[in-house]
Amino acid sequence: MKKSYKDLCVLVASVKNEAEADLLLSDLLTPQERAVLAERWQIVQELAKGTPQREIAEKMGVSIATVTRGSLAFQYGKKGFLYFLKKLKKL
């Protein structure tokens, strides 16, 4: 793991609450980047509920490819989404 990425992980881990998270994300990411991340999180939550991909795409007004990218990350990633869905009691 590169030191710069490790430093970023330490920074993110230091966030204590929603206000701090907003403060950090507002400086770290552009409004568009924040919107894309928020959209991905919404997609993953819908996938976790068992909502079909086409239904998610229609409901959220996004392409099926966008939903599929979220689905692939949810299914084949490091299981971070699953961990946080459980931690936040969204699953």
GUMAR-634407 format. One record per residue: residue in one letter; z, y, x of N, C-alpha, C in turn. Coordinates in steps of 0.02 Angstrom, whole numbers, padded with zeros to 5 digits, always signed. Example, Ala and Ser with C-alpha at 12.3 -4.5 7.8 and 13.67 -1.06 7.14 Angstrom:
2
A+00390-00284+00660+00390-00225+00615+00390-00165+00660/S+00354-00112+00642+00357-00053+00684+00394+00002+00645/
This chain:
91
M+00000-00059+00043+00000+00000+00000+00000+00062+00045/K-00046+00107+00030-00049+00169+00069+00014+00210+00058/K+00034+00246+00111+00094+00287+00107+00087+00340+00052/S+00027+00369+00046+00019+00421-00005+00029+00393-00075/Y+00007+00332-00087+00017+00301-00153+00090+00284-00163/K+00121+00259-00111+00193+00244-00115+00233+00308-00130/D+00215+00362-00097+00248+00427-00110+00240+00447-00183/L+00180+00436-00210+00167+00453-00280+00211+00410-00326/C+00216+00346-00310+00259+00301-00350+00332+00325-00348/V+00356+00345-00291+00424+00371-00285+00432+00434-00327/L+00383+00477-00325+00384+00539-00365+00388+00521-00440/V+00346+00477-00463+00346+00458-00534+00413+00425-00552/A+00439+00384-00509+00502+00350-00522+00561+00399-00526/S+00553+00458-00497+00608+00507-00498+00613+00545-00564/V+00564+00537-00608+00564+00572-00672+00621+00544-00715/K+00662+00588-00742+00721+00568-00780+00713+00573-00856/N+00667+00615-00880+00661+00623-00952+00592+00649-00971/E+00580+00655-01035+00514+00676-01060+00495+00746-01036/A+00543+00791-01033+00528+00860-01009+00506+00859-00936/E+00540+00820-00895+00520+00814-00825+00451+00781-00819/A+00438+00731-00861+00373+00698-00860+00318+00747-00876/D+00329+00788-00927+00280+00839-00947+00269+00889-00890/L+00323+00911-00859+00319+00958-00804+00276+00930-00747/L+00289+00868-00729+00252+00837-00675+00179+00824-00694/L+00168+00794-00752+00100+00778-00772+00057+00841-00781/S+00088+00895-00804+00051+00958-00813+00026+00986-00747/D+00065+00977-00694+00043+01000-00628-00002+00950-00592/L+00010+00887-00605-00025+00834-00568-00095+00821-00595/L-00104+00827-00661-00166+00809-00693-00197+00867-00731/T-00263+00865-00737-00298+00915-00778-00285+00899-00852/P-00296+00946-00897-00288+00931-00968-00331+00871-00990/Q-00391+00866-00964-00435+00810-00982-00407+00744-00956/E-00381+00743-00896-00352+00682-00868-00291+00660-00909/R-00250+00709-00929-00192+00692-00971-00215+00664-01038/A-00267+00693-01066-00293+00668-01131-00319+00597-01125/V-00354+00582-01070-00381+00515-01060-00324+00464-01052/L-00273+00482-01014-00216+00437-01006-00179+00426-01072/A-00170+00479-01109-00136+00473-01174-00177+00430-01221/E-00243+00438-01220-00287+00397-01261-00282+00323-01241/R-00283+00309-01177-00277+00240-01153-00211+00209-01178/W-00157+00247-01174-00092+00222-01197-00093+00207-01272/Q-00125+00250-01311-00131+00238-01383-00172+00175-01397/I-00226+00166-01360-00268+00107-01368-00228+00044-01353/V-00191+00045-01299-00151-00014-01279-00099-00030-01333/Q-00068+00021-01361-00018+00009-01414-00050-00024-01474/E-00110-00001-01492-00146-00031-01548-00166-00103-01533/L-00190-00115-01472-00208-00183-01452-00147-00229-01456/A-00090-00204-01435-00029-00244-01436-00008-00263-01507/K-00026-00220-01555-00011-00235-01626-00060-00285-01655/G-00113-00300-01616-00164-00347-01641-00221-00313-01677/T-00225-00248-01674-00280-00212-01707-00346-00230-01673/P-00397-00248-01711-00462-00264-01682-00492-00204-01645/Q-00529-00219-01591-00557-00166-01549-00602-00119-01588/R-00645-00146-01631-00690-00102-01670-00651-00055-01716/E-00598-00081-01744-00556-00040-01788-00522+00017-01749/I-00499+00001-01689-00468+00052-01646-00520+00105-01629/A-00580+00084-01610-00633+00132-01592-00648+00179-01650/E-00655+00151-01710-00669+00192-01769-00611+00239-01785/K-00552+00212-01785-00491+00251-01802-00480+00309-01754/M-00492+00296-01689-00478+00347-01638-00539+00390-01621/G-00597+00369-01646-00658+00408-01631-00680+00401-01559/V-00671+00342-01530-00692+00329-01462-00742+00272-01461/S-00776+00264-01405-00826+00211-01400-00792+00143-01393/I-00828+00091-01412-00802+00024-01403-00791+00009-01329/A-00832+00039-01286-00824+00029-01213-00757+00057-01189/T-00736+00112-01217-00671+00142-01199-00614+00094-01219/V-00619+00066-01279-00569+00019-01302-00570-00044-01260/T-00629-00067-01242-00636-00127-01201-00604-00118-01133/R-00613-00059-01103-00580-00045-01038-00504-00050-01045/G-00478-00023-01098-00406-00028-01110-00385-00100-01121/S-00426-00137-01157-00412-00207-01171-00412-00249-01107/L-00460-00237-01064-00463-00273-01000-00401-00259-00957/A-00381-00195-00955-00322-00177-00916-00260-00210-00946/F-00256-00212-01012-00199-00242-01047-00197-00317-01034/Q-00254-00350-01038-00257-00423-01031-00252-00447-00959/Y-00287-00413-00913-00295-00439-00846-00263-00397-00791/G-00229-00343-00809-00197-00301-00759-00133-00333-00733/K-00091-00293-00703-00028-00318-00674+00027-00327-00725/K+00010-00319-00788+00057-00327-00844+00106-00269-00850/G+00089-00213-00821+00130-00153-00827+00133-00128-00898/F+00076-00129-00933+00076-00107-01002+00123-00150-01044/L+00120-00215-01035+00163-00261-01072+00237-00247-01057/Y+00252-00236-00994+00321-00221-00973+00347-00159-01009/F+00306-00105-01009+00329-00042-01039+00327-00045-01115/L+00282-00081-01144+00284-00090-01217+00349-00122-01238/K+00370-00173-01201+00434-00206-01216+00493-00160-01202/K+00491-00125-01145+00545-00080-01126+00555-00025-01178/L+00500+00001-01205+00503+00055-01254+00508+00029-01326/K+00515-00038-01332+00522-00071-01397+00463-00055-01443/K+00403-00055-01414+00343-00044-01453+00306-00109-01464/L+00338-00163-01445+00308-00230-01452+00358-00277-01483/
